[in-house]
């Protein structure tokens, strides 16, 4: 379905509205059509117009969230002795290089850590 045709149908079928009413109707149709908030399927909510909807969340799963997870997962702070703020303030290419380097360190350390864990488990039995 094409949004332009939906909008055209809405304009053709709607009675003449004041500017503010038309804006509200168009915003509601836009939000429903693009999945921001379904005004027609959900019960009327007094804060539907101003409440945060999950489709408007551009932080969760966004680039900053991804970098934060990489900082923790690759132990950037431990390897490079930088805080998250120092890390995130660097140019993208430096962050990528730090992640790549930390990943290589972790790959090299893994056999040593696995061996130490195996010895520790063997000593417990």
N, C-alpha and C positions, 0 to 999 in steps of 0.2 A: 504494500500500500504506500502511496506517495503522499508525503506530508502536504504538498501543495494542493493536491486534490481534496484531501481532508479539510484543509483550511478553506478552500473554495466552497466546498459543500456547506461548511459551517456558516460562512458568510451568506450564502444563498438562502439557507434555511432559518437563520436567526432573525428575530424582529430587530427593528432599529433600536440601537442602544446608545446610552450616553457614553462618552469617551472612557470614563473610569470603569463602567460596567463592561464595556467591550474589552478593556485591558485585562480585567479579571477573568472573563470567559476565555480569552485567547491564551492567557498564561496557564489556566487550568487545563485547557486542551493540549497545550504544548507539553506540560508536565506529564499528563496522562499518556500522550502519544509516545514520548521519548522515555517513559518508564521512570521518571523522577518520583512521581507520586500519583497514584491512580485515584483521582477525585471521584470518579463515577462508581468504582467497585468497592471502595472502602467507606465505612460509615463516616459521616461528617465529623471531623475533628476540629475543635476550636482553634488549634494551633497548626493545622495542616499547611497553611500558607507560610509560616515562619519556622516550622520545626526542621531539624536536620534529618535528611533522609539518606539511607545508606548509599544511594546512587550519586549523591553529591559529595561523598567522602573521597577527597583526592589525596589524603594523607596515607591511610592504611593501604599497604601494597604499592605505594608510590615510590619514587626514586629515593627519597630521604629515608623511608622505612627500610628499603632494600639495603642502602648503605649502612644503616645502623645494625641490621642483622649481619652483614658482612664483617663489620668492625668487630662484633662479638664472636661470630663463628670462626673467623680467621685469626682471632687473638691479636689484632693489629696493635692494640695498646701495649701488650706484653712484648711483642717483637720489636716495635719501633719506638717505644717509650713516648707515645703521644696520647693526648686525650681525644675523645670523640670530636670535640670542637676543633682541635688542631687538625685532625684528620679530614673532617668535612670541609674545612676552609681551604684545603689544598686543591689545585687544579685536578680535573677528572683523570687526566693521564697519570698523575702521581698516585692517586687513590687506586687506580687499576693496577699500577705497577706494584704498589705495596701489597695488594690482595694477591697478586700472582706470586710475589716473592714469599709471602707468608704461607701460601698454599704449598709451595715447594719445600719450605722448612718443615711444615707439618707432615708432608709425605715422607721426608727423610727421617723424621723423628718417630714415626709410627712403628716401624719394626723394633726400635729400641724400647719404646713404651710397652708394646705387646709382649716382648720378652720379659721385661721387668714384672709385668702383671702375671704372666704365666709362672714365673719363679715365686712370686708372692703367694699365688694360689697353691702351688705345690708345697710350700712351707707350712701352709695352714692345715694341710691334711695329715 
